[in-house]
């Protein structure tokens, strides 16, 4: 069918109408006339009949097959406007009128953390990302989103994976470029045999990697990987969560620390290994709350700079048992960085609290807007909203929302 692309859809596909029905065409851009076929609503692009002036040459030869990126063919300016608008749209849907800051952009070749797939194919090990909406593995060579050291190590990651692959099984490989080298965490459906582990350790010893883990167990370690959170050095657990781009993390931290400046006691919810808690502890007493015990253990073992306050830690599932308003009221400020699902139950308690400052870091505009609406109904003012492009060439938007609540006025007796 012949279609005119009206706009970019929320997942990075061109949106058009076919006899009044909305359809999506991957790799098509607004204003283009294209031929597409397939089963609605998601079609397959066959050809571009009239090309947009915003179309550019993608930097990766795997673009269009690899499912890791959706918008490498789009010029930077319209792409960045679209990405910021994704955040604006989510807040408009919740009825929140807010001025959104300009998009804070991500440099290319900046991803320090990625999760790859590996499988054996025709006797060789294929390593890469899955095709979008498919179980087909696209083996990659160059990858313009990865840091150069990780990109250069792709063949070695494949060789390492080959020591533990069996049959048609896939394995996941989480790779991290730390301050002092590269760490690898392999996840396999079955624990490798003793012979496989021996081959893996021997290969790891020749690779130069700092650490190799299988199903969270460290099987080889030359040195513990270290991540700097400000002046604090943390060794994250194998495969543990970290912000993907250090430059974007610093911009998030600057927004959070700037907003919570002056607070003497801060609770950091969904604290992880201390991305925010470590920096905040340089000026305030911080209590970190997180469900993952390994992440909190890493935070407690961190090497903090002289002058930083000790961080207290609490293992707690904030989805099942959020901190109550009464518990929160013992703090001057709240920082939270929940998973993609957001913090609906915890936001309800924050809304009922009297904590004067809240910094909410999010990786999902919809759940952030939902929770922000709850805070606003509870008396909080949304002071600022900043989008960040941590995952280049994708529809994923990070954001930092900063809230404040005025102290309740104390009624005084006319007889005093």
N, C-alpha and C positions, 0 to 999 in steps of 0.2 A: 504494500500500500504506500501511497505517496502522502507525506505528512509535512506540516510546517511546525517546527519546534517553537513553542510559545515561551517557555521559561525552563530554568533548571529545577528539577525536582529535589526533594529533601535528601535523597540518597545519591545524588550526583548523576542522575539520568535525565536526559531531555524529556520534557513533558509536552504532549500534543493531544489533540482531540480527533478521534476518528468517528464521524457521524454522531458527535455529541458525547462519545465515551472517552474518558481519559485513558491515555496509554503512555508508557515510558519507554524511551529508546536509549540504551546505554551508548556512551561515546558520541552523542549528538549534542549540539550546542544551541542556545537560544538564537532564533532568527534563521536557522538553517532549514533548507528543504531537503528531505531525505526519503529514501526508499527503505522500508522495513517490512519484516514479516514475522510470523510466529503467533503464539497464543497470547492474546491480551490478558492482563494489562502490560506485561513486560515483553517487549518485542526484541528482535535482533536487527541491528543496523546492517543493511546490505550495501548502500552507497549514499554518498552526499552529493545531491544534485546542485545545491546552491550553498556554498561554504561561507561561514561567518568570518568576519574580519578579526574576530577574537580567537580563532583557532590558531594554535601554535604547534610546532613539532615537539612531541613528548620526549623528555630526556632519556627515557628507558626503552631499550629494544623489546622488552617483555610487555610493555603497556598494551592493553587490549586483550591480553590473555591472562596475565597474573591478576588475581583479585585484590591485591594489596592497595592499589591506587585506582581512583575513578576519574580524576580530573587533570591529568598531566597535559592534556591537549588544550587546556583553557588558559588564556592570558591571565597574568597575575592580578590585575586590577579588578576585572569583573568577578573573578574567583573569590577574591577577598571580600568584596561587597556581598556576594551571595552567602558566604560563610557567616559574616556578621548578621545578615538578615535572618539566618536560621535561629539565632538566639533571640532576635527581636520578635520574630513570629511566635515563638513559644511563650513569651511574656505577654504579648497582645492577646493570645488565646486565653490566658488566665486573667485578663482584664487589668493588667498592671501597666501603667504608663510610666516609662522610665527612659532617661537619656542613656543610650548605650555608647560606651567609649569606642574609639577606633580599634580595629583588630590588631592585636599584638602578634607580629608575624614570626614564622619559624624559618631559620636558615636551612638551605639544602644540606644534605649529607650530615645530619645532626643527630639521628636516632642512635642512642647509646644502648638501647634495649630492644629486642625483637624476638618473636617466637616463630620459628620455622618448622616445616614438616619435612620428614625424610621417609623414603620408601625405596625398596629395591625394584628396579625395572630393567628387564632385559639384561640381567647380570650386573648392572651398574646401580650406584646409589644416586637417586634424584633428590635434590634438596631445593626447597623454595617455598612458595605460598600456593594456597589452593586457588583454582579458578573460581570466580564469583558464582555462587549458587550451584556449585558442582563439587564432586569428589575427585576431580582431576587435579593432579599435582603439577604445577608449572615449575620446572627447574629453572633457576635463575643464575645468571653469571654476574654482570654488574647490577648494582642496586643503588640508585641515586638518593635514597632516603637514609641509608646506613652511614654511620661514621666510616671513614676510609679503612681503619684497622679491622672493623667487622667485615666490610666488603672484601678485603684482601684475604680474610680467613675463611670465606665460604667453602673453598675446596677442602680445607682441613676439617671444617664442621661435618661435611659429607663423609669424609673418611672415618671420622670418629663415630658417626652414627652407624656406619656400615659394620662396625664391630659388634653391635648389639641387635641389628635387624634380623628378623627371622620370618620366613614365609612371606605372606602378603601384609604383614603388620606394618603400620605406620608408627613412627615415633615423633614426638614433639621435642624441639630443641630450643630452649630459651637461652639466648646469648646476651651477655652484658659486658660492655666496656667500662670497667671501673677506673679509678684514678691510677691504679698500678698494674693494669693488665686486663685480660679477658677471662671471664668465668662462663662455664657452660653447665646448664641443667637439663638433663634428658628425662623425659617422661615416657615410659613404655607400659603397654597393657600388662605384660608379664615381666617379672624381674629377670634380667639376663642370667644365664647359667654361669657357673664358676669359670668355665673356659672363656666365655664372652667377656666377663668382667676382667679377667687377666689380660685379654687382648686390648680391652678398652684402656686399662691403666697403663699398659706398655705404650700404647699410642699417645695417650695424654702426656706421658713423660717426655715424649719426643716433640710434642706440639708447641710447647712454650706457654700453654695456658696456665693460669693461676690455679684454677679449681675446676673439677668435673664432678658432677653429682648425678645419680640415677634415682628417680623416684624419691627425691629429697634427701637421699643418703649420700654424703660426700665419699667418693671412692678414690679420689686423687686430689691432693692439695700441695702445691708448691709454696703458696703464700695465700693468706686470706684476702679476698678482694675487699677494697675499701672505697666507700663513697663519701664525699665531703658534703655535709649539710652545714654550710657556713664554715665555721672553724672546728666543727665536730666531725670525727671520722667514725663511720658506721660500717660494720660488715653485715650486709643483708643476708638473710637466709637464702639458700639455693632456689632460684626461680621466684623469689619474693617480689612483691610489687614495688616499683620505683617509677617516678615520672620518666617518660620516654626520652625527653629532650632536656638537657641540663639548662640550656639558655632560657627555655620557657619556664622551667621550674624557678629560676632566679626571678623572673618577672612576676610569677605568682607570689613568691615569698615577699617580694618588695611591697606588693599590694596589701598582703595580709599583715605583715609587720608594721607597715605604716599606719594602718587602720587601728591596730591594737596597741599602738604606742601609748605608754603611760599606765597600762594595766599592770597591777602587781601580781595578780593570780590569774592564770589562764588554764582552761580545760581544753585539751586537744582531742576531739572525738574522731574515731577512725584514724588513729594516729600513725598506723603502719610502723615503720622503723624510725620515724622521727623527722620526716621531711620538714615539717613546720615546727614541731616541738623543740628540736635542737636549736633552731635559730631563735625562737621565742625565749628559750631558757637563758639566753645571754643577757636579758633585761628583766625577766619575770620568773616567778615560780610556776612551773608547768606540771600538770597532771595529764598523762597520756592514757587514753582508753582505746582498746583495740581487741577484736575477737581472736586474732591470730597470735598465739602465744610465742611462736618463733620470731615474729616481727618485733614484739615487745622485748623479747630477750635480747635481740640485737641492739635495740635502743638502750637497754639498761647496761649493756656491756660497752657502749660507745665510749670513745676517748674524747672527752669534752675539754674545751680550753679552760685555762685558769680564769676564774671569775664567773663562770657560768653556774647557774643554780642547779642543784640536783633535780632530775626529773623523776617524779613518782609515776608508777605504771599500774594499770589495772586491766586484767583480761576480762572482757565482758562483751556479750553479744548485744549490740545496741539496737538490732532489729527486734529481738525478743524482750530485751530489758533495757530500754533507753534510760538515761539519767533523768530523774524526775525534776520538775521545776524547783522543788525545795533543794535538791542536791546542786543544781546549777546555780542557785542564788548565792552559793558560797564563793563564787568566782566573779572577777571583774570583767572577764571577756571569754568568748567561746570561739574556737576555730574548729571547723569540721570539713572533712574531705571524704565523703562517702563513696561507695561504688556507684555504678551506673543507675541502679534502682533508686538512688536518692536516700533520704532519711525521713520518711513520712512520719513514723512514730516519734522519732527524736525531735523533729521540727515542731510537732504538737506540744511537746514539753517545753521546748525553747520559747514558743509563743506565749506560754503561760508564765514564763519566768520574768524576772526584773533585771536580768543581766544587760548592762548598757550597750555592749558592743559584740557584734557577731560577724565573723568572716567565714563565708561559705564557699568552698572550692568544689567545682563540679565538672564531670565529664559528660553530662547529658542535659541539654537545654530543657527538655520536657519535665524531667523530675526536679530540676532546679526551680523552674517556674512554678510548679505545683507547690513545692515546699516554701518558696518565697511568698506565695499568696497566703499561705498559712501564717507566716511570720507577720506579714503586713496586717492581716486581720487581728493579730494579737497585739498590735500597737507599735510594731517596728517600722521604721522608715528605711526604705532602700536608698542608701546614699549614692551608690555607684554600682555599675555593672560592666565588667571588662571581659570581652571575648579574647581567647588566645588560640592560635593555630598550632597546636602541638603535633598533630598528625597531618602532615603536608599531603596535599592531593586527595584528601578524603573528606567526607561530610562530617567527620567527628569534630565537635567544637568543645573546647574547655572554656570555663568561665570562672570568674571570681566575683561574688556578690557581697557587698559590704553593707551591713545594717547597723542601725543605732536605735535605742529606745530611751526617751527622756525619763529621768527619775520622777516617780510620782510626787505630786505636790502634797506637802504635809499641811493638813488643815489645822489652823491655830484657833484656840478659843478667844473670843472677843474679851473675855474677862482676865486674860493674861497680860 
